Amino acid sequence: GPAREYFKVDGKLWLTNNHIIEGFVYKDAWAPYDFYRQFNITFPWQYKLDYSYLLDNKRDEKNSSKVGIRALFRTVDEDSPAGEYNDGNNDYTFETILYFQWAF
């Protein structure tokens, strides 16, 4: 088939040395896992907003423990996963995650 057209915008903002805000907006794109691309499962719009706080003074995101909250909003259509689309009975999915990442 023809190549899929999709658009992505993402970014990360460091506020001081311990606060991180990141997010993305995807249009007609796959979700982050490989199997979405393999089965051509897409979402019309995806929005993510993530705030995290580094718990130590390493000032390095990969080597620091952190706590954060993430919100993910996705609209769904017939090309989205069948379990989330529910034969057109819903228009979107929304999830909020509170997380802790321990690094040593």
C-alpha positions as CSV (number, residue, x, y, z in Angstrom):
1,G,0.0,0.0,0.0
2,P,1.0,3.6,-0.1
3,A,3.1,5.2,2.5
4,R,1.2,6.5,5.6
5,E,1.3,10.3,6.2
6,Y,1.5,11.3,9.8
7,F,2.7,14.3,11.8
8,K,4.6,14.4,15.1
9,V,5.5,17.3,17.4
10,D,7.2,16.6,20.7
11,G,9.3,18.5,23.2
12,K,10.9,18.7,26.6
13,L,11.2,21.7,28.9
14,W,13.5,21.7,32.0
15,L,12.3,24.1,34.7
16,T,15.2,24.6,37.1
17,N,17.4,21.5,37.5
18,N,14.7,19.2,39.0
19,H,11.4,19.9,37.2
20,I,10.8,18.4,33.7
21,I,7.7,19.0,31.5
22,E,7.4,17.0,28.3
23,G,4.7,16.1,25.9
24,F,3.8,15.4,22.3
25,V,1.0,15.8,19.7
26,Y,0.7,13.1,17.1
27,K,-1.7,13.2,14.1
28,D,-2.6,9.9,12.3
29,A,0.4,8.2,13.9
30,W,1.1,4.8,15.5
31,A,1.3,4.4,19.2
32,P,4.7,3.8,20.8
33,Y,4.9,0.0,20.7
34,D,6.2,-1.9,17.7
35,F,3.1,-4.1,17.2
36,Y,1.0,-1.0,16.5
37,R,3.1,-0.3,13.4
38,Q,3.2,-4.0,12.4
39,F,-0.6,-4.2,12.3
40,N,-1.1,-0.7,11.0
41,I,-3.0,0.4,14.1
42,T,-3.2,4.2,14.3
43,F,-5.0,6.9,16.3
44,P,-6.3,10.2,14.7
45,W,-4.9,12.4,17.5
46,Q,-2.7,11.6,20.5
47,Y,-1.7,14.1,23.2
48,K,0.7,13.4,26.1
49,L,1.6,15.7,28.9
50,D,4.1,14.6,31.5
51,Y,5.5,16.4,34.6
52,S,8.3,14.8,36.6
53,Y,10.5,15.9,39.6
54,L,14.0,14.6,40.0
55,L,14.6,13.4,43.6
56,D,18.3,13.7,43.8
57,N,20.9,16.2,42.7
58,K,22.6,14.3,39.8
59,R,20.9,16.6,37.3
60,D,20.8,13.8,34.9
61,E,17.4,12.3,34.0
62,K,18.7,8.8,33.2
63,N,20.6,8.4,36.4
64,S,18.2,10.1,38.8
65,S,15.2,8.8,40.7
66,K,12.0,10.7,39.9
67,V,8.3,10.9,40.6
68,G,5.8,12.2,38.1
69,I,2.4,12.3,36.6
70,R,1.5,11.6,33.0
71,A,-1.8,12.2,31.1
72,L,-2.5,10.6,27.7
73,F,-5.5,11.4,25.5
74,R,-6.2,9.6,22.2
75,T,-9.1,9.9,19.8
76,V,-10.1,6.6,18.2
77,D,-11.6,5.6,14.8
78,E,-11.9,2.4,12.7
79,D,-8.1,2.2,12.3
80,S,-7.6,2.1,16.1
81,P,-7.4,-1.1,18.2
82,A,-10.8,-2.9,18.2
83,G,-10.9,-3.0,22.0
84,E,-10.6,0.7,22.3
85,Y,-12.9,1.6,19.3
86,N,-15.8,-0.6,20.4
87,D,-17.5,-0.5,17.0
88,G,-17.9,3.3,17.2
89,N,-19.4,3.5,20.6
90,N,-16.7,5.7,22.0
91,D,-14.7,8.6,20.5
92,Y,-11.6,8.7,22.8
93,T,-9.5,7.1,25.5
94,F,-7.9,8.9,28.4
95,E,-5.5,7.7,31.0
96,T,-3.6,9.2,33.9
97,I,-0.5,7.6,35.5
98,L,1.2,8.5,38.7
99,Y,4.7,6.9,38.6
100,F,7.9,6.5,40.6
101,Q,11.2,5.6,38.9
102,W,14.1,4.5,41.0
103,A,17.6,4.8,39.5
104,F,20.9,3.8,41.1
